[in-house]
Amino acid sequence: MTTQERFQGPIPEVYERLFVPLIFEPYAEDLAGRIVAFKPDNVLEIAAGTGVVTRAMAARLGPHVAIVATDLSPAMLDVAKARQANDPRIAWQTADAMALPFPDERFDLAVCQFGAMFFPGKVGGYSEARRVLRPRGHFLFNVWDGLAANDFARAAHEALGAIFPGSPPDFMARIPHGYFDEATIRAQLTEAGFSDIHFEAVAAESRAPTALQAATAYCQGTPMRPEIESRAPGALAEVTSRVAEVFVERFGDGPVTGNIRAFVVQATRPS
């Protein structure tokens, strides 16, 4: 299944409504603050999703800064555009991170929030980001730490493993929380032509009004949804409720909190 196929149908709306406030907003604000510090004139956003980083950047960057927000999924970008007030600084464009439709040395800065894990070829994706950056341009992105450091994701993964012991859905362990080794990422960025690579852990807290809402975010607002539906057709609500029961056992029943942890990576295109 391609990245575009993973984020379609009802997933983008649930993702934006439940999953973004659950885990993505604190990291979007963190990235936006880092971007502002570089004082770019133009920014490329790769894998913008439903636009949480786009909104955070737009709120902080000056009126002269141009933002091109891209994603492989038109459905995700449709949600992003609907959430963002009309802003002449922002251009929305469907684009594949592996073959960016922009000329060489076009942007001062490129940013990608939790999208690198989906690149089918990491060095190729990083090479494309480097290609469209101007000399001494910066690339900022983040990746999740492993399941052990992310409470809700681990609980959802383990609950689904118990529900489907013969064929456990493994999306969370395999993609979002399966790419965080610093040595590997540094080596791939270096191979792609980047230098001055910085790797920083950033911890935060995930909050939801109820355990059911947190479970719904994971089971219905991520690509775990088709994994569940393929194993239990017509039983998505029932499976979500069973995952919510595990959340109640571990975190209580609202409001619930859990630890989240990610890495922010910064790299520079050499002169």
C-alpha positions, 0 to 999 in steps of 0.5 A: 500500500502506498503512502497516498493509499494509506491516507484516504477515505475517512482517515484524513478527517479523523486524523485532523480532528483527533490525532493532530491535537493528540500528538502532533501539535506540540511538535508543530509548534516546536518546529515552527519556532526553529524555522523562524530562527533561521529567518527564511524568505521561502520554505518548502514543507514536505508531507504537510499532511493536514497542515498542522505545521503549515498553520504553526509556521504561518502564525509566526513567519512574516508577511514576506515569507512564501510557503509551499506546502506539499503532500502526496495525498490530495485528500490530506491537502484538502483538509489542510486547505479547509482548515487554513484561512486564505493566505497569499503566502501559502501555495498548496501542491500535491507532490511526491517527496521522492521526486519534488517538482521544483528546480534546483536551489529553489528554497531557503529551508525545507521542513518535514514533520513525521514524514521521513519514515514513509519515504520508500528510499530514505537517501533518495528522499533526503537527496531531493530535499538537498537538491531543492535547497540553496547552498547553506539551506537547512532541512528540518524534520522529526521522527518518532522514538520507539514504541517504548517511549510513546505510551498511547502508541505502544498501548494501541499496538499491544492491544491490537496484538492481543485482539489479532494474535495470529496476524497483529496489525504492525503499522505503528511498530513498522513505520511511525515508530520503526525509524529512529536510529541516530547512526542510521539517519546520520549516515543516510543524510551524509550519503544524501549530501548533507552536513552539520547534522544535529539530532535532538530528543524532544519529549512531550505529553499526549492528552485526550478528553477520554480513553475512547477518543485516544483509542479512536485516534489511533484505530480510525485516524491512521493507517491502522484502520485498513489493517483492522478492517482487513482483519475484521470487516464491519467490526471497526467500532467494536475493535476500537472499543476493545482498544479503549478498554486497554487505554482505560486500564492503563491510563484511566478514563479521561482526561488521559495523558501519556508520554510521547518522545520524538527526535528533531533532526537538522541538516545543512546543504553545504556551500 
